[in-house]
Amino acid sequence: MLTANRFCHRSGPYAAHLSLCALLTATPVASACAADDATAQPVTDLASSLGQMLFGLAVVIAALIACLWLIKRLSAAQGASGALKILGSTAVGPRERVVLVEVGPQVLVLGVAPGNVRTLHIMDASQLPTSTAPAAGTRNDFAGWLRKSLERRNDAS
């Protein structure tokens, strides 16, 4: 017995029998062909659109990774971090800090607040204490040193 699926394709060895079968059983063959084409096409459309979506997603992820790599590569090339050295900092408020920054032979005392950085004092690196080992009360020593520096600055003015 020949099935309707064999006659749905318009080419092949049974193409001549299609017209005869279509005359005898027009409705069942046509409905079987339509049902076969209707179920086959959405599956292939779904698979192809899913493949296109996954390919597009892979391209976007690859582009993001390439951009991140490029940004990392370009930002490391500047090399300005060797010229600046943060010696210490202390908080003077909830969002304010005083920072010691060594730039070449000079040391800058900077006041740092959100959206604002100001130079409080500039001195030579030779004026700083030479001990590099951290003491037990480093925070207190820095605060005392900063207070003395600011008092000297006010006295000089």
Summary of the structure (lengths in Angstrom):
residues: 157
radius of gyration: 39.8
end to end distance: 112.2
largest distance: 115.9
contacts: 325
relative contact order: 0.06
helix: 58%
strand: 20%
